[in-house]
Amino acid sequence: MAGHLDGKVVLITGASSGIGEATARLIAEQGALPVLAARRIDRLEKIAKELDGALSIQADVRDPKQVHHLVETTMKHHGRIDVLINNAGQGLHLPFEQVSLADLVAITELNFYAPLVAMQAVVPIMRERGGGVIVNVSSGSSRMVLPGVGTYAATKAALNMLSLVAREELAPDGILVSLVYPSVTATEFHEKLRAGSMGSGGGGLTPHSPRYVAEAIVRAILTGEAEVVIPHGPERPEEMEIPDSEA
Ligand SMILES: NC(=O)c1ccc[n+]([C@@H]2O[C@H](COP(=O)([O-])OP(=O)(O)OC[C@H]3O[C@@H](n4cnc5c(N)ncnc54)[C@H](OP(=O)(O)O)[C@@H]3O)[C@@H](O)[C@H]2O)c1
């Protein structure tokens, strides 16, 4: 389906703030029908009210049952899912010696298991319709050796490998799987770390705007390219080029 967003049903996890919210707003501008998922339903409903055709569904994506319920509710409402954006995520910014297993389990459930379960839930739907697009939001930290963020980066590195393999496995079905790697972005992420602090990794870089990362996500949807890597600061790069949505 790479090529246009008009009327496309796009399910976005973690749409209550930051990159997910900015992506919901951008795709709605481009004519898509966003389905917003997160735990804070009050925020989702407020955002959805401002966007034509948007639907909000409360889901804690660490719970596989709630992921399946999210997909089933979207299907009941729209009858199809054209794009899945696995964006919900949380950081854990501590040297590995200080990381508790409980915290690592929690972010692994969110950053790795949840996208896996969501992909498993939407793939049969997309396959039946002859194709679809999945965008998994990773992190630039998974492409570096960055002391202080090793366990967080490891959850994203696992997501990278899963996504690259899924891309190969799903190619015959016309389902495109892409990865987007944000660099430091100005969102609530840095205040909502599972443990640790921003000083442990990524400090000193000029943050990108969530809108800029949303543009990278839309670019991945429209081009179907395997990986969109957002450059690191300190200089803010030129505005991202989004391909013509009617192309
Ligand atoms: N900001 C950065 O510097 C940066 C850099 C690289 C990669 N990233 C990645 O970008 C993605 C988006 O992060 P962001 O920067 O936009 O951070 P954010 O503003 O904190 O957004 C995180 C989103 O995830 C949702 N979420 C968290 N736990 C959830 C759960 N259990 N179930 C459902 N939703 C959940 C949050 O909603 P609720 O709390 O309402 O559930 C929120 O909407 C993440 O995958 C992150 O790892 C961010």
The ligand as a Tripos MOL2 file, in Angstrom:
@<TRIPOS>MOLECULE
LIG
   48    52     1     0     0
SMALL
NO_CHARGES

@<TRIPOS>ATOM
      1 N1         12.1910   10.5610   23.1010 N.am      1 LIG1
      2 C1         13.3550   10.0480   22.7200 C.2       1 LIG1
      3 O1         14.4380   10.6690   22.9190 O.2       1 LIG1
      4 C2         13.4060    8.7230   22.0030 C.ar      1 LIG1
      5 C3         14.5970    8.3510   21.3800 C.ar      1 LIG1
      6 C4         14.6580    7.1280   20.7250 C.ar      1 LIG1
      7 C5         13.5460    6.3000   20.6770 C.ar      1 LIG1
      8 N2         12.3970    6.6880   21.3080 N.ar      1 LIG1
      9 C6         11.2400    5.7600   21.2390 C.3       1 LIG1
     10 O2         10.1200    6.4590   20.7100 O.3       1 LIG1
     11 C7          8.9120    5.8310   21.1680 C.3       1 LIG1
     12 C8          7.9370    6.9060   21.6270 C.3       1 LIG1
     13 O3          8.4600    7.5390   22.7790 O.3       1 LIG1
     14 P1          8.2580    9.0910   23.0830 P.3       1 LIG1
     15 O4          9.5920    9.7320   23.0080 O.co2     1 LIG1
     16 O5          7.1410    9.6470   22.3120 O.co2     1 LIG1
     17 O6          7.8970    8.9960   24.6550 O.3       1 LIG1
     18 P2          6.5740    9.3410   25.4720 P.3       1 LIG1
     19 O7          6.0810   10.7210   25.1730 O.co2     1 LIG1
     20 O8          6.8790    8.9760   26.8900 O.co2     1 LIG1
     21 O9          5.4860    8.3210   24.8580 O.3       1 LIG1
     22 C9          5.4420    6.9790   25.2260 C.3       1 LIG1
     23 C10         4.0630    6.4630   24.8580 C.3       1 LIG1
     24 O10         4.0120    5.0750   25.1850 O.3       1 LIG1
     25 C11         2.8150    4.8440   25.8930 C.3       1 LIG1
     26 N3          2.9680    3.7060   26.7840 N.ar      1 LIG1
     27 C12         3.8860    3.5270   27.7780 C.ar      1 LIG1
     28 N4          3.6670    2.3700   28.4080 N.ar      1 LIG1
     29 C13         2.5690    1.8020   27.8080 C.ar      1 LIG1
     30 C14         1.8360    0.6160   28.0180 C.ar      1 LIG1
     31 N5          2.1780   -0.2650   28.9830 N.pl3     1 LIG1
     32 N6          0.7690    0.3500   27.2230 N.ar      1 LIG1
     33 C15         0.4210    1.2300   26.2440 C.ar      1 LIG1
     34 N7          1.0820    2.3700   25.9900 N.ar      1 LIG1
     35 C16         2.1340    2.6490   26.7830 C.ar      1 LIG1
     36 C17         2.5500    6.1220   26.6560 C.3       1 LIG1
     37 O11         1.1540    6.2390   26.9440 O.3       1 LIG1
     38 P3          0.4410    5.9440   28.3440 P.3       1 LIG1
     39 O12         1.3820    6.3450   29.4400 O.co2     1 LIG1
     40 O13        -0.8040    6.7980   28.2570 O.co2     1 LIG1
     41 O14         0.1310    4.4760   28.3170 O.co2     1 LIG1
     42 C18         2.9510    7.1500   25.6310 C.3       1 LIG1
     43 O15         1.8730    7.4220   24.7530 O.3       1 LIG1
     44 C19         9.3470    4.8290   22.2300 C.3       1 LIG1
     45 O16         9.3300    3.5210   21.6740 O.3       1 LIG1
     46 C20        10.7690    5.2260   22.5750 C.3       1 LIG1
     47 O17        11.5290    4.1300   23.0230 O.3       1 LIG1
     48 C21        12.2900    7.8660   21.9610 C.ar      1 LIG1
@<TRIPOS>BOND
     1     1     2 1
     2     2     3 2
     3     2     4 1
     4     4     5 ar
     5     4    48 ar
     6     5     6 ar
     7     6     7 ar
     8     7     8 ar
     9     8     9 1
    10     8    48 ar
    11     9    10 1
    12     9    46 1
    13    10    11 1
    14    11    12 1
    15    11    44 1
    16    12    13 1
    17    13    14 1
    18    14    15 2
    19    14    16 1
    20    14    17 1
    21    17    18 1
    22    18    19 2
    23    18    20 1
    24    18    21 1
    25    21    22 1
    26    22    23 1
    27    23    24 1
    28    23    42 1
    29    24    25 1
    30    25    26 1
    31    25    36 1
    32    26    27 ar
    33    26    35 ar
    34    27    28 ar
    35    28    29 ar
    36    29    30 ar
    37    29    35 ar
    38    30    31 1
    39    30    32 ar
    40    32    33 ar
    41    33    34 ar
    42    34    35 ar
    43    36    37 1
    44    36    42 1
    45    37    38 1
    46    38    39 2
    47    38    40 1
    48    38    41 1
    49    42    43 1
    50    44    45 1
    51    44    46 1
    52    46    47 1
@<TRIPOS>SUBSTRUCTURE
     1 LIG1         1 GROUP 0 **** ****
